[in-house]
């Protein structure tokens, strides 16, 4: 997976779902959230197949109701991450780096 970057605000796109390469071994994802202004955001993860329309993924919290810049490293395989801005007038930049040897 190529590095990803999302800038999110409450007024704009306030939820993004990002599928990741769960087959990589070893699995390693780095998520960095950089806050500008005043904003509240959360990051969740799922092991459910987000491509299967017959499933409703169950999302587990990774970063909950954060208001400051944070970094999270996940070494436990996941199928996807979800980024949500829930309040505020600022923005949050999410940088996602997957330590994969693939370029997809």
N, C-alpha and C positions, 0 to 999 in steps of 0.2 A: 504494500500500500504506500502510495506517495504521501508525503507530509500534507496535512490538511490545516486550513485556517478558516475560522468563521468569526465574523464580528456580529454581535447580536445586541439588540435593544428590546425593551418592552414594546415600543411603538412599531418595530419592524418584525422580522421573523423571530418569534420568541421560543420556538422549539425546533431542534434539528436532530434527526436520527442518523447516526453514522455506522453502517455495517463495517466490520473489520475482518482481517484475515485470521480467523480462529484456528486455522490449520498450521500456522507457523510453529516451529519448535526450535528453540524455546520461545514461548509467548511473552511479549513485552510491549506495553503501550505506555507512552508518556503523555499526560494531558497537563497543559499549562493554561491557566486562566488569568488574564491580566485585566483588572478592573480599572475603568476610567469613570470618575464621577461617583454617583451613588446608585448602586444596582444590587439586586439580590438574585442569585442564580443557583442552580443545582445541576449535578451530573449523576446519571444513573446508568446501570449496565444490565444486560440480559444475556442469558445463555440460550434463549429460545430462537428459533429460526425466524427472523424478521421478514424473510422472503416468502414464507408460507402464509397465505391469506386466511387459512382456516384456523390459525393459532392467534391467540391474544397474548403477547409477551408479558411476562411479569418482570417488572423493573426493580432492581435492588439499588439502594442509595450508595453513592461513592463520595460525593461532596453535597451536603444538604444545607440549604439556606445560607450560602456563603455571601459575604459582603466585601471581602478583601481578595487580593490576588492569591492564588493557591497553585500548588503543583501536586500531581498524583501519578504514581507509577503502579501499574497493574501487571503482575506476572501470572495471574490466574486466567485461563482462556475465557473469552467472552465472544458472543456473536455480534453485539452492537452496543454502542453507547448513545445516550440521549442527553442533549444539552438544552436547558430551559432557563429563560430569564423570567422571573416571577414578579418583580417590582423594581421601581426606581426610574430615574431619569438619565442615568449614565449608560455605559456600554461595557460589554465584556468581550475580549478577544480570546478565543479558544484556539490553541495550537495543539495538534495531535500528531504524534510521531510514533510510528509502528516500526519496531526494529526487525523488519523483514528483509529477506534477500530478494524478494520479488519487486517488480516495478509497476504493479497494477494498482 
